[in-house]
Amino acid sequence: MIIILNGPLGIGKSTLAETLMERLELCAMIEGDSLVAVNPPAADELEHLHSAIELLVMHHRRFGYRHFVVDHLWRSAADLADLRRRLTPIDAEGEIRCFLLTLPADVNLRRIERRQDARAIDERDLELRTCEEEREMLAKYSGLGEPFDVSAAPPELAARMLQLLAIR
């Protein structure tokens, strides 16, 4: 099973990914933001990201990992289709499920405010603007994942998602 978590900044992609990874045996978490954090920036960020995810899934499969949780913000259905196209040959019998994490805008913005309290650098304004822009962009398009409300606590969300995926 490959679980793709899509959504705007501050919605809880990484938190849910970590919670799922801890609950799934033989699971690796792949954080998209970390893969594209390079200097200088990649000429084609999406190609850089997708080829890195592809390599990491193949690498972890060689060591016996069966489940993967990948989190990032994908901006179009075509981008997600490209990722699926790359991952399907690695395990043709495996399942790839993509979820678009949802949350009321005011709750999403409060989460961003709360996490700023724990950071050394105040990026509040940038993150609030980015979140609003990403939410607007995601609202315009379909095919960005199955909607999944993340209003509950991470353990409850992970249990609900694993039940939805029929994974024990």
C-alpha positions in Angstrom: 0.0 0.0 0.0 1.2 3.4 -0.9 -0.7 6.2 0.9 -0.3 9.7 -0.6 -1.3 12.6 1.6 -2.0 15.9 -0.3 -3.0 19.2 1.2 -2.1 22.8 2.0 0.5 24.0 4.4 -0.3 23.4 8.1 -3.1 21.0 7.5 -1.3 18.1 9.3 0.1 16.0 6.4 3.4 15.3 8.2 1.7 14.6 11.6 -0.7 12.2 10.0 2.0 10.6 7.9 4.1 10.0 11.0 1.2 8.6 13.0 0.3 6.2 10.1 3.9 5.1 9.8 4.1 4.3 13.5 1.0 2.1 13.2 1.8 0.2 10.1 4.3 -2.7 10.2 7.1 -2.5 7.6 6.2 1.1 6.7 8.4 4.0 5.5 7.5 7.7 5.6 8.6 9.8 2.7 8.3 13.6 3.2 8.1 15.4 -0.1 9.1 18.8 1.3 12.4 17.3 2.5 13.1 15.9 -0.9 12.8 19.2 -2.7 14.7 21.2 -0.1 17.9 21.6 -2.1 20.1 24.5 -2.9 20.1 25.6 -5.6 16.5 24.6 -6.3 16.0 21.8 -8.9 15.3 23.1 -12.4 12.3 20.8 -12.5 11.1 20.4 -9.0 8.3 17.9 -9.8 10.7 15.7 -11.8 13.2 15.9 -8.9 10.5 15.0 -6.4 8.9 12.1 -8.3 12.2 10.5 -9.3 13.4 10.7 -5.6 10.2 9.1 -4.4 10.5 6.4 -7.0 14.1 5.6 -5.9 13.2 5.6 -2.2 10.3 3.3 -2.7 12.5 0.9 -4.7 15.2 1.2 -2.1 12.9 0.5 0.9 11.2 -2.4 -1.0 14.6 -4.1 -1.3 14.8 -4.0 2.5 11.4 -5.5 3.0 9.2 -2.5 3.6 5.7 -3.0 2.2 3.8 0.2 3.1 4.7 3.8 2.3 3.2 7.1 3.4 4.1 10.0 1.2 3.2 13.6 2.0 3.5 16.7 -0.1 1.3 19.3 -1.9 0.5 18.2 -5.4 -1.1 21.0 -7.5 -2.8 19.0 -10.3 -4.3 15.7 -11.1 -1.7 15.3 -13.9 1.1 15.6 -11.3 -0.5 12.9 -9.2 -1.0 10.7 -12.3 2.7 11.1 -13.1 3.6 9.9 -9.6 1.2 6.9 -9.9 2.7 6.0 -13.3 6.2 5.9 -11.8 5.2 3.9 -8.7 2.8 1.3 -10.3 5.6 -0.8 -12.0 7.4 -1.1 -8.6 4.6 -3.2 -7.3 1.9 -3.8 -9.9 -0.3 -5.6 -7.3 0.1 -3.0 -4.7 -2.5 -0.3 -4.1 -1.9 3.5 -4.4 -4.4 5.7 -2.6 -4.3 9.5 -2.5 -6.1 11.6 0.0 -6.7 15.3 -0.1 -6.7 16.4 3.5 -9.5 18.9 4.4 -10.1 21.2 7.3 -12.1 24.4 7.8 -9.9 27.4 6.8 -10.1 29.0 10.3 -8.9 25.7 11.9 -6.1 25.4 9.4 -4.9 28.9 10.1 -5.1 28.4 13.9 -2.8 25.3 13.4 -0.3 27.5 11.6 -0.5 30.1 14.4 0.1 27.4 17.1 3.1 25.9 15.4 4.8 29.3 15.1 5.1 29.4 18.9 7.5 26.4 18.7 9.8 27.9 15.9 12.9 29.9 16.2 12.1 32.0 13.1 8.8 33.7 12.8 7.4 32.8 9.4 3.8 33.4 10.4 2.9 35.9 7.7 4.5 33.9 5.0 2.9 30.7 6.1 -0.6 32.2 6.5 -0.4 33.7 3.0 0.9 30.5 1.5 -1.8 28.4 3.2 -4.5 30.7 1.8 -3.0 30.6 -1.7 -2.7 26.8 -1.6 -6.3 26.3 -0.3 -7.6 28.6 -3.1 -5.6 26.6 -5.7 -6.8 23.2 -4.4 -10.4 24.3 -4.3 -10.3 25.0 -8.1 -9.3 21.5 -9.2 -10.6 18.0 -8.9 -8.7 14.7 -8.9 -6.3 15.8 -6.2 -7.2 12.9 -3.9 -10.1 11.5 -1.9 -11.3 14.1 0.6 -10.4 13.2 4.1 -11.3 15.5 7.0 -8.5 15.9 9.5 -10.3 17.7 12.3 -9.8 15.0 14.9 -6.6 14.1 16.8 -3.9 12.2 14.9 -4.4 8.8 16.6 -8.1 8.9 15.7 -7.4 10.0 12.1 -4.9 7.2 11.6 -7.4 4.6 13.0 -10.1 6.0 10.7 -7.8 6.0 7.6 -6.5 2.5 8.3 -10.1 1.3 8.7 -11.0 3.0 5.4 -8.0 1.2 3.7 -8.9 -2.1 5.4 -5.4 -2.3 6.9 -5.1 -3.8 10.4 
